[in-house]
Amino acid sequence: MTEDLSSDTLERLRLPADPAAALTRLVEAGADRVPWPAQGRTLMRWRALAEVAAHDLSLAKLYEGHTDALAILAELHGPAVPPGSRWGTWCAEPPAARVAMRPEEGCPGAMRLDGRKAWCSGAAGLTHAIVSVHDEEGRACLAAVSLRQPGVRVSDEGWEAVGMAASASVDVHFDHALAVPIGKPGDYVSRPGFWQGGAGIAACWWGGALGISRQVLALAAQGAKPDAHRLAHLGAIDAALAGGAAVLQQAAHWIDTHPADDARRVALNARLVVEQSAETVLRHAGRALGAAPLCRDARFARAMADLPVYLRQSHAERDLAALGQIVFDQRSAAWAL
């Protein structure tokens, strides 16, 4: 396991600008060996995700997918991870992009995959992936697949957005590709790690807001002494980050002390609070600095374009409704200080 992954550590690694190459550097340095969720150091795991996100959100998309894949393989006793391998976790299920899994005749335990998978972040630079698939009975399953084999074609299609463009989230086509099943049908969403990992996504969102906030502070210090309006925006940013950090700390503690429990309510709370705090940072960052850095500072402009796209991993009002249903069904709000 890696120690705390700080901004200084990332600077020392001299990460390449290309997210796939940067992920390779992180893997080679052992910086992907973060603690598993619910093992007593969940907050340390999330701090690593947040720091990578503060550095580069497209890299964070790949890093989070890779570390999530390693955690899934550990939790569901999947195949061994080859040294130096770089994994994706591709489990989006749009209706028009599904992958079928069929047994390989004469080879017990082996499967063949056919179909198209959408939103495969970093596909061209990865070596392996965990993908959600459907077996012959239509049940949702997970499979581990090597991407360096005949029958796997990484396209250049499926992403038109400016934000998160460097994540290279494209469509991948499987044509009788060899794979290994992971766990039992339904394990992906029924295991405790599903919502524990879902809460970790919020650490990436918070890290993206942190990176923007650091840049706002640095840019604000370059000119004349900030006026009251700019200081007010900095104050709003500080309060938003503090609120998001507090709920993440609370969620990490709950997960570590309830490792086998359903973390759905905790995860939804964390995601929704952090989403709001990140949107607050976005709003005040632009207003604090005006148009100049959005037009003339490439890193700041990219982060401001990336974060709104990354935040749409949230299901917005659907998640709010899901959380409200949980509160209503449980008849126990547990609202206390």
N, C-alpha and C positions, 0 to 999 in steps of 0.2 A: 504494500500500500504506500502511496505517496504521502509525504507530509503536506502541510497546508500549502496550497498552490496560490502564491501571492502575485501581485502585479510585478514585483521585482523579479520573481522567478521567471515569469513569462518574458520579461525584457532580456534576461540573461540567456534565454534559449534562442533569442534572435529568430523568432518565428517568421517564415516566409509569408508574403502577402497572400498567396494562393491558399485557400482554406484546406484543400486536400493535402498539399505539401506540409502545411502547418500541423495538421493532425498526425501525419507521419512523424514529424519531429517530436510531438508530444508523446506518441507511443514509444518511440525509440528512447526517450528520456524517462520512461516509466511513469509519466505524469497522468496516465489513464488509469492507474491502479488506485483509484479512490475507494473509500470504504463502501461496502454494500449498504443499501438502505436498511433501517431497522436493526442495526447491529451495535447501536450505542454511539455512533459517530455520523449520524445522518447530516447534521449541520456542517461537518467538515466536508462531506461530499458536496453539499449545496454551495459551500463557499468556493470550491473549485469550479463548479459550473458557473457561478456568478462572475468569477474573475476572468474566465475565458470569454464569457459573454461581454464583459466590460471591454475586453480587448478587441473582439470582433464577433459580431452576432452570427455571421455565416459560419465561422469556425465553430462557434458554440453549437450550432445546429448539428454539425457533424460530430462534435465531441460528445454532446448529450446522447445522440443516437448510438455512438460507439460504447460509451460507458453503460447505457441502458441495456444494450445487447449483452455485455459481459455479466451484468447483474441478472438478467433473465436466464442466461445459460447456467449461472451458479444456482439460482433458485429452483429451476426445473431440471437440474442435473443433465444438461445438454452435453454435446460433444466437447472435447478438449479444444482450447483456443490455441491455434498455431502461433508460435512466437512471431511478433511483428505484424500480425494480421490487424486489419482495420475493418470494423464492422458497421453496418447500418442496421437500424430497426425500422422496417417499412411495414406498417400495419394500418395505414389508411385504407378504407374500404368504400370508395365511390362506386356506385352501381355499375358503371360501364368499365371498370378496371378491376377484375377479380382473377385470382390465380387458382387453378384446380390442382389438387395433389392426388396422385394415383400410385399404388404400390408398384415397385419394380419387380417384374417377374423373375423368379429364380434368385432373388437377392433379398433375403429377409431383413427388414428394418430400413431398407432403402426406398426412396420415393422419387417420382418424376413430377416436375412442375410444368404446367402449361398455362399461358395467359399473360396479361399485361398488368404490371404494378405501377401505380401513379405516385408522384411526389416522392421519388427515391433520392433523398438528399445525398449529394456527394458521390453518386453511383460510380462515376468514371474513375474516381481515385480510391475506391474501397476494394478490399479483397473478398469479403464475405458479407452476408446479411442474414438477419432474421426477418422472415416475411410471414404475414398472415395469409393463410390459404384455406381452401375448403376441400374436405375429403369427399369420397364417393357418396356419402350419405348427406352431404351438404353441411356438415358440421364445421365450425370454425376451428382451425388448428394453427400451430406454428411450425415452421420448418427452418432449418439452417442450411444455407446454400452458398457454395463457392461461386464467386462471380467470374472467376478465371477458368471457364470451361466452355466447351461447345454447348450451344443451346441457351446461352445468356447474351442478350444484345442490349447494350446501353444506348439509348437513343439521345438525340439532342432536342427532344420535343417535350412539351408539357409545362414550360415556365416562361411567362411573358412579362412578369412584374419587374420593375426596377429595384424595389426593395428586396433584399435577400437574394439578389441575382447570383452572387458568388457562391451560394450554397449549391448551385447546379442541381436543383431538385427536378429531375427529369423522369420520363417513363422508361421502365425496363421491361423487356419482353423475354419471356421464358418459353422455350420450345423443347420439351422433353429434357429439361435440365435435372441433373441428379441432385437430390437433397436428402436431409436426415430429419425426421420428425422430432419435435421437442415437446416433451410432456404429453398430456392427454388432451383430447378435444375439449375446448372450453377453458383450458388452464390459463390462457393469456389474460383474460379479464377476471377470472375467479380467484386468482392467486392474490395474496396480500400485497405483493410488490407492484401490482398494476396501479393502484391509487397512490402508493408510496412514490412510485416513479412519476405519476401525474403531478404530484405536488412539486417534484423536483423541476418540472418545466417552469414553474413560477420563479425558481431561483435564477433561471436563465433570463426571464423577463426582467427581474429585478436587477440582474447584472447589466443588462442592456441599458436600463435607466441609470445605473451607476456610472457606466462609461460616459454617457451623455452629460451627466452632472459634473463629472470630473473635467470634462472639456469646457463646460460652461464656466466653471470656476477659473480654469486656466486662462481662457479667453477674456474673461471679465477683468483679470488682473493685468492684462497687457496694456490697457489704455489708461485713461485718467481715472481718478478715484470714482468708484461706482456711485451713481445718484440713488436717491431713495427708491425710485421705481425698480431699478435693477436689483437693489438689495432686497426688495420685497419679493421679487421673483426667486432670488436665491433662498430666501426664507421658506417660500412655498415648496421649493425643490427639497430642501432639507427635511421639512416635515413629512413630505410624501415618502421619501426614502426611509425615514425612521418608522413610519407606519408599516410599510412593506416588510422591513427587516424584522420588526417585532412579531408579525404574524408568522413569518417563516421560522423564526426561532421557536415560537410556541408550537408550530406544526412539527418541526423536527423532534422536539422533546416528546410530544405525544406519540409520534411514530416509534421512537426508541423505547418508550415505556409500554407500548401496546403493539409489539411487533407482529402478532398474528391476527389483529383485529382489522375490521373493515375501515379503511382510512378515507372513505369517499367524502364524508362530510368535512373532515379536516382538510382534505386536498382541495375541494371546491371552495371552501372559505379562503384558503391561502391563495389560490389562483385568482379569485375574484377581487380580493383586496389588493393583491400585487398588480393586477391589471389596471385597477383604478389609480394606484400610485404611479405606475409607469406612464399612464396617459396624462396624469398631472405634470409629471416631469417633462414630457414632450411639449405640452402646452406652454409651460413657463420657460422652457429652454429657448424656444423660438422667440417668445416675446421679450426675453431678457437681452438677447443679442441682436435681434433684428435680422435683416436679409443678408448682410455681408458674409458671415461664416457659412450660411446655407448655400451661398453662391461661389465662395472663394476658398473654403476649407474642405477639402475632399473627404477627410476622415469624419468630420462632424456631419457633413451633408449625407454621407453614406449611412452613418448610425441613425440619423433622423429619418431616413427612408426605410431602413431595415426594421426598426423596432415596431412600427405599426403593423407590418406584415407578419412578423413573428408573433405578435400579440393575438393575431387571428387564429392561432391554435386554440384559443379560448372559444367556447361556443356561445359566448355573450349571454343573451337573455335565456337561451336554453339551459345554460348552467345555473343561472339565477333561479329559474323555475325548478330545476332538479334539486337545488339546495333547499328551496322553499318547501318542496314536497317532503324532503327528509325531515325538516323541522316540524312540519304539520303531522307527519305520520308518527314521529317519535313522541309528540306532545311534551317534549322536554327541550326547551330552548337552550338551557345551560348558559344563559347570559349572566355572567358574574365577573366581578373585578378581582 
